[in-house]
Amino acid sequence: MKRILLAAWLAIALGGVAVAQSGQYPNNTVAGNVSGSPAPATPITAAQLTTLCNVFTSSLPGCVSASGGGTTNFLRADGTWTAPLCNVFTSSLPGCVSASGGGTTNFLRADGTWTAPAGGGGGGSTVNLAARFGSMDVWQRGAGTAASIAIPASSIGYTVDGCYLNVGNNTASTVASTAGIATGSFRAAAITKNSGQAASGSNTQFGCPLDTDEIALFRGQFVALSFTASTGAGWDPVSGNIVYTLYCGLGTPIKQVIGFSAQTTPVNTSVSIAAGAAAARYQTTSAAIVPSNCTQAEIQWTWLHAGTSGANDSITIDDVQLEIVASSGSTASAFVPADFNIQLVRAQRHYVKTFPYGTAPAQNAGVAGAFGGVAQTAGGTVGIKWMFQRQMRVSPTITTFDPSAAAATCRQFGTSAGARTVSVDPDTAKSADDVLITCATSATAGDRVYVHAVADAGI
């Protein structure tokens, strides 16, 4: 019996050795036993080998369980395949970003919302392209904050710096500096049709032309135009409508009243404003980009008069802003105010005066601020070189004012007081930087000579 058992044992042992020594295992197999019971080692495949590997746990190494496929599940530390739990971030808590919805105009806001930015759309600061006049704060052509400028019927004239009023028959009007109507505003422009003007069917245009350097900034861009307006109790245009427009054209900058060459209107919106309406913000974004070849531009408000004006037939305009935006779906930003002194410097590229800011340019308005000189010899000439506050946009038109009489002459003070001849640019050397003004004197050396002047380079 013992011999039989020994023979069986030798057969099994020698058989396993023979297989191992033969080197004849199939490719990609190893020796093992996956039968579930004791048995000689046989070649087993990779698939069979994985059945011998326990799944890893939090404390033991091992294999990874089947994932089930897909793209949303991830392997968790406890060996489970599951979708990660991630709340959308908030202003106070970290988290994941919500789905964007695609597109090229929306950006992720700090509150987790995908939205088209107001204004420039790139996260930068808004630039008001109409900053030279947009605040309606500078009134050099009038008496500063007390300015009240009359525009006769069928005429056109500059009012607040940078903007003009054009009125038709029986539409005599007044444009005045008034307290700002927007939050934080300094001044605003109140445009009033004089009482009793029978101007039915007549248009009024309030326009603010833009210069070459200003236009260059927004050519080929989407823009948003916004402003604040309120109306007087007697405001009475046809249907209460006012049209606000951004005109563009080709050629040298001019007022739009005579039309632009190849004229387009990137912004053109009609809005009805009731009489006595409180200050409100109005805005429109261009449906297309401003033409890339635009070299003339003007922001303009136009309204058609319904009949004879009563008391306070007026509209007040404030905080005008023109800005570049990301797309036609963008909205205007909040108004960007500018320091008054910066506005004044910008305005003086177009218009400058010798009078104090609060004095309207006029004859016989006093000596304060006037150019002055001393006669070195009896009957000599006093020369005054006026260096403008800043380089003007073009060589300006010079107008002189006698400080003490209704005339354009110089005024001599002293022993031989009186009006004296004035000469502007006697050698035709005037430029955008300066001009020579001379005053004749009479009789007495040492007498003083004064004259006021304005330099107008407006569009």
C-alpha positions in Angstrom: 0.0 0.0 0.0 2.9 2.4 0.9 4.5 1.7 -2.4 1.3 2.7 -4.3 1.0 6.0 -2.4 4.7 6.8 -2.9 4.4 6.1 -6.6 1.5 8.5 -7.0 3.3 11.2 -5.1 6.4 10.9 -7.3 4.3 11.0 -10.4 2.6 14.3 -9.4 5.9 15.9 -8.3 7.8 14.8 -11.3 5.0 15.9 -13.6 5.0 19.4 -12.2 8.9 19.6 -12.5 8.7 18.4 -16.0 6.2 21.1 -17.0 8.3 23.8 -15.3 11.5 22.6 -16.9 10.0 22.2 -20.3 9.5 26.0 -20.8 6.3 25.4 -22.8 3.8 27.8 -21.0 1.6 29.6 -23.5 2.3 33.3 -24.1 1.1 35.8 -21.5 0.4 33.2 -18.8 1.8 32.3 -15.4 1.7 29.1 -13.4 -1.1 28.9 -10.8 -4.2 27.3 -9.7 -7.6 29.0 -10.0 -9.7 25.8 -9.8 -11.0 26.4 -6.3 -9.4 23.3 -4.8 -5.8 21.8 -4.5 -4.4 20.9 -7.9 -1.2 21.0 -9.9 -0.1 24.4 -11.2 -1.2 25.1 -14.7 -0.9 28.1 -17.1 -3.4 30.8 -16.2 -4.3 34.0 -18.1 -4.3 37.6 -17.0 -8.1 37.6 -16.7 -7.9 34.5 -14.4 -5.1 36.1 -12.4 -7.2 39.2 -11.5 -9.6 36.8 -9.7 -6.8 36.2 -7.2 -6.4 40.0 -6.4 -8.5 41.4 -3.6 -10.0 44.9 -4.1 -8.0 47.6 -2.2 -9.4 49.1 1.0 -8.6 52.1 3.1 -6.0 50.0 5.0 -4.9 47.2 2.6 -3.4 47.4 -0.9 -5.0 45.6 -3.8 -6.7 45.8 -7.2 -9.3 48.3 -8.4 -12.8 47.2 -9.0 -14.6 47.5 -12.4 -15.5 51.1 -13.1 -18.7 50.5 -15.1 -17.5 53.0 -17.8 -18.6 56.5 -18.5 -17.0 59.9 -18.1 -18.6 61.3 -14.9 -17.4 58.9 -12.2 -14.1 59.0 -10.4 -12.4 56.5 -8.0 -12.9 57.5 -4.4 -10.5 56.6 -1.6 -12.8 53.9 -0.2 -12.6 52.1 -3.6 -16.0 53.3 -4.9 -16.5 54.7 -8.4 -18.8 57.8 -8.0 -19.5 61.3 -9.4 -17.6 63.9 -7.4 -19.8 66.1 -5.1 -18.9 69.8 -5.9 -21.1 72.8 -5.0 -20.9 75.8 -7.3 -18.7 78.4 -5.8 -20.1 81.5 -4.2 -18.8 84.8 -3.1 -17.8 83.3 0.3 -17.3 79.5 -0.4 -15.0 77.7 -2.9 -16.5 75.2 -5.3 -16.9 74.3 -8.9 -17.9 76.5 -11.9 -21.4 76.1 -13.4 -21.9 75.3 -17.0 -21.2 78.3 -19.3 -23.8 77.6 -22.0 -21.1 78.3 -24.6 -20.7 81.3 -26.8 -18.1 84.1 -26.9 -19.9 87.1 -25.2 -20.4 85.9 -21.6 -17.9 86.0 -18.9 -17.9 84.5 -15.4 -19.0 87.0 -12.8 -17.8 86.9 -9.2 -21.2 85.7 -8.0 -20.9 82.6 -10.2 -23.1 83.8 -13.0 -22.1 83.7 -16.7 -23.2 87.0 -18.2 -22.3 89.6 -20.8 -20.3 92.3 -19.0 -21.6 95.9 -19.0 -19.3 98.3 -20.8 -16.1 97.2 -22.3 -16.6 93.5 -21.6 -13.0 92.8 -20.9 -13.0 93.5 -17.2 -11.2 96.8 -17.7 -12.2 100.3 -16.6 -14.8 102.1 -18.7 -13.5 105.0 -20.7 -16.1 107.8 -21.5 -15.3 108.8 -25.1 -17.5 111.9 -24.6 -15.7 113.0 -21.5 -14.8 116.4 -23.0 -18.4 117.5 -22.7 -20.3 114.6 -21.2 -20.6 115.9 -17.6 -22.1 119.2 -18.9 -20.0 121.0 -16.3 -17.9 123.5 -18.3 -19.5 126.8 -19.5 -16.7 129.1 -20.7 -18.9 130.8 -23.3 -21.3 131.9 -20.5 -20.9 133.0 -16.9 -19.6 129.6 -15.6 -22.1 128.0 -13.3 -24.5 130.9 -13.8 -24.4 130.6 -17.6 -27.6 131.3 -19.5 -27.0 131.5 -23.3 -29.8 132.8 -25.6 -30.1 131.2 -29.0 -32.4 133.3 -31.3 -34.9 131.7 -33.6 -33.5 130.3 -36.9 -29.9 130.3 -35.6 -27.2 128.0 -34.2 -24.8 128.6 -31.4 -22.5 126.9 -29.0 -23.7 126.7 -25.4 -22.1 124.3 -22.8 -18.5 123.7 -23.9 -18.5 121.2 -26.8 -22.2 121.3 -27.6 -24.4 123.6 -29.8 -28.1 124.3 -30.2 -29.7 124.6 -33.6 -33.3 126.0 -33.6 -35.8 126.8 -36.4 -38.4 129.4 -37.0 -40.2 130.7 -33.9 -38.1 128.6 -31.7 -36.0 131.1 -29.7 -34.5 129.1 -26.9 -32.2 129.4 -23.9 -29.6 126.9 -22.7 -28.5 127.3 -19.1 -26.2 125.7 -16.6 -28.3 124.1 -13.9 -27.6 121.9 -10.9 -26.8 118.3 -11.9 -29.9 116.0 -12.1 -27.9 112.7 -11.7 -26.5 111.4 -8.4 -23.1 113.0 -7.8 -23.4 115.4 -10.8 -22.1 119.0 -10.6 -23.9 120.7 -13.5 -26.4 119.9 -16.3 -27.6 121.6 -19.5 -31.2 122.8 -19.3 -32.6 123.6 -22.8 -35.8 125.7 -22.7 -37.9 126.9 -25.6 -38.9 130.5 -24.7 -42.5 130.9 -23.7 -44.9 131.9 -26.5 -42.8 130.6 -29.3 -45.2 129.2 -31.9 -42.9 126.6 -33.3 -45.3 123.8 -34.5 -43.5 121.5 -36.9 -40.0 122.9 -36.2 -37.1 120.8 -35.1 -34.5 121.6 -32.4 -31.1 119.9 -32.5 -28.8 119.7 -29.5 -25.5 118.4 -30.9 -22.0 117.6 -29.5 -19.5 117.0 -32.4 -16.5 114.8 -31.7 -13.0 115.5 -32.9 -10.6 113.3 -34.9 -8.6 112.1 -31.9 -11.8 111.1 -30.1 -13.4 109.3 -33.1 -10.2 107.2 -33.6 -10.8 105.5 -30.3 -14.1 103.8 -31.2 -14.0 103.2 -35.0 -14.6 99.5 -35.7 -16.1 98.9 -32.3 -19.5 98.3 -30.7 -20.5 101.3 -28.6 -23.1 102.2 -26.0 -24.6 105.7 -25.7 -26.2 106.7 -22.4 -27.4 109.8 -20.7 -29.6 111.2 -17.9 -32.6 113.4 -18.7 -35.5 115.1 -17.1 -38.3 117.4 -18.5 -40.1 120.5 -17.4 -43.8 120.7 -16.7 -44.4 122.4 -20.1 -42.3 119.9 -22.2 -44.4 119.4 -25.3 -42.7 117.8 -28.3 -44.8 115.7 -30.7 -45.9 112.6 -28.7 -43.2 113.5 -26.1 -40.6 112.0 -28.4 -36.9 112.8 -28.5 -34.5 111.0 -30.8 -30.9 110.5 -29.7 -28.4 109.5 -32.3 -24.7 108.9 -32.9 -23.9 110.1 -36.4 -20.8 109.0 -38.4 -19.5 110.2 -41.7 -16.4 110.7 -43.9 -14.5 113.9 -44.1 -13.2 116.6 -41.7 -15.1 117.0 -38.4 -18.0 119.4 -38.7 -21.4 120.0 -37.1 -23.9 117.5 -38.4 -26.6 120.2 -39.1 -25.6 120.2 -42.7 -25.2 116.4 -42.9 -22.2 114.2 -43.1 -20.6 112.6 -46.2 -21.7 108.9 -46.5 -23.7 109.4 -43.2 -24.5 106.4 -41.0 -26.2 106.2 -37.6 -24.7 103.4 -35.4 -27.1 104.6 -32.6 -30.5 106.0 -33.5 -33.3 105.6 -30.8 -36.6 107.4 -30.2 -37.9 107.6 -26.7 -41.1 109.2 -25.3 -40.5 111.2 -22.2 -43.5 112.7 -20.4 -43.8 116.3 -19.3 -42.5 116.7 -15.8 -40.5 113.4 -15.9 -38.0 113.0 -13.1 -34.4 112.3 -14.0 -33.9 108.9 -15.6 -31.1 107.1 -17.4 -31.5 106.2 -21.1 -29.2 104.0 -23.1 -28.8 102.2 -26.5 -26.1 99.9 -27.8 -25.1 99.9 -31.5 -26.5 97.0 -33.4 -23.3 96.9 -35.5 -19.8 98.2 -35.2 -19.0 101.8 -35.9 -17.6 102.0 -39.5 -13.9 101.6 -39.4 -13.5 104.6 -41.8 -15.6 107.0 -39.7 -13.9 110.4 -39.5 -16.9 112.6 -38.6 -19.1 111.9 -35.6 -21.7 113.7 -33.4 -23.9 112.8 -30.5 -27.2 114.6 -31.1 -30.7 114.9 -29.6 -33.6 116.0 -31.8 -37.2 116.8 -31.1 -40.1 118.2 -33.1 -42.2 120.9 -31.5 -45.9 120.4 -31.2 -47.1 124.0 -30.9 -46.8 127.2 -29.0 -44.7 126.9 -25.9 -45.9 127.6 -22.4 -43.9 127.9 -19.2 -41.0 125.5 -18.7 -41.1 123.8 -22.1 -37.7 122.2 -21.3 -35.5 119.2 -21.2 -32.4 118.9 -19.1 -29.5 116.6 -20.2 -26.7 115.3 -17.9 -24.0 112.7 -17.7 -23.6 111.8 -21.3 -21.4 108.7 -21.9 -20.2 107.0 -25.1 -18.2 103.8 -24.4 -16.8 100.8 -26.2 -18.7 97.6 -25.4 -18.1 93.9 -26.2 -21.1 93.3 -28.5 -24.5 94.5 -29.5 -25.9 92.6 -26.5 -23.8 94.6 -24.0 -25.3 97.3 -21.8 -23.9 100.7 -20.8 -21.8 101.0 -17.7 -22.5 103.4 -14.9 -21.4 107.0 -15.7 -17.7 107.7 -15.2 -17.4 111.3 -13.8 -14.3 113.4 -14.5 -12.6 116.1 -12.4 -13.7 119.6 -13.4 -10.2 120.8 -14.0 -9.5 117.9 -16.4 -12.8 118.8 -18.2 -11.7 122.4 -18.5 -8.3 121.5 -19.9 -10.0 119.3 -22.5 -12.5 122.1 -23.4 -9.7 124.6 -23.8 -8.4 122.7 -26.8 -11.5 124.1 -28.5 -12.2 127.4 -26.8 -10.4 129.6 -24.3 -10.9 133.1 -22.9 -9.1 135.7 -20.9 -12.2 136.6 -18.8 -12.5 135.0 -15.4 -14.4 131.6 -15.6 -17.5 133.1 -14.1 -17.7 136.1 -16.5 -19.3 135.7 -19.9 -17.2 137.1 -22.7 -18.6 140.5 -23.6 -17.5 144.1 -24.3 -17.4 146.4 -21.3 -17.2 143.5 -18.9 -14.3 144.8 -16.7 -10.6 144.6 -16.7 -10.2 141.4 -14.5 -8.3 138.8 -16.5 -7.5 141.0 -19.5 -4.1 141.1 -21.2 -2.2 144.2 -20.1 1.0 146.1 -21.0 2.8 149.3 -20.3 3.6 151.9 -23.0 7.3 152.3 -23.0 7.3 155.5 -25.1 4.7 158.1 -25.9 2.6 156.9 -28.8 4.4 153.5 -28.9 2.8 150.1 -29.5 2.3 147.4 -26.8 2.7 143.9 -28.0 1.1 140.9 -26.2 2.0 137.3 -27.1 -0.9 135.1 -26.1 0.4 131.6 -25.4 -2.8 129.5 -25.3 -3.4 127.3 -22.2 -2.8 124.3 -24.3 -2.3 123.6 -28.0 -5.7 124.1 -29.7 -7.1 121.7 -32.2 -6.6 124.1 -35.1 -5.4 127.7 -35.4 -8.3 129.6 -33.7 -10.4 132.6 -34.6 -9.5 135.5 -32.3 -12.1 138.0 -31.1 -11.2 141.0 -28.9 -13.2 143.0 -26.4 -12.7 146.4 -24.9 -12.9 146.0 -21.1 -14.5 149.3 -20.5 -16.6 150.2 -23.5 -18.9 148.6 -26.1 -16.1 148.1 -28.6 -13.5 145.6 -29.7 -10.6 148.0 -29.1 -7.8 148.1 -26.5 -8.3 150.4 -23.5 -5.6 152.8 -22.3 -5.6 153.7 -18.6 -3.6 156.6 -17.1 -2.9 160.2 -18.2 -4.1 159.6 -21.7 -7.0 157.2 -21.1 -9.2 156.1 -24.0 -9.8 153.5 -26.7 -6.8 152.4 -28.7 -6.5 150.5 -32.0 -6.0 146.8 -31.7 -4.3 144.5 -34.2 -4.6 140.7 -34.1 -1.9 138.7 -35.8 -0.3 141.6 -37.6 2.3 139.4 -39.2 0.0 136.4 -40.1 2.0 134.2 -37.7 -1.0 132.9 -35.6 -0.9 129.1 -34.9 -2.6 126.6 -32.7 -0.1 127.5 -30.0 -0.1 131.3 -29.8 -1.0 134.7 -31.4 0.4 138.2 -31.2 -2.0 141.0 -30.3 -0.8 144.6 -30.4 -2.4 147.8 -29.0 -1.5 151.3 -30.1 -1.0 153.9 -27.3 -1.2 157.7 -27.2 0.7 160.6 -25.7 2.0 159.4 -22.4 4.7 156.8 -21.6 3.9 154.6 -18.6 0.2 154.4 -19.3 -1.3 150.9 -19.1 -3.2 149.2 -22.0 -5.7 146.3 -21.6 -7.7 144.1 -23.9 -9.8 140.9 -23.5 -9.8 138.1 -26.1 -11.3 134.7 -26.9 -9.8 132.0 -29.1 -12.3 129.8 -30.8 -11.3 126.6 -32.5 -14.6 124.8 -32.1 -15.8 122.3 -34.6 
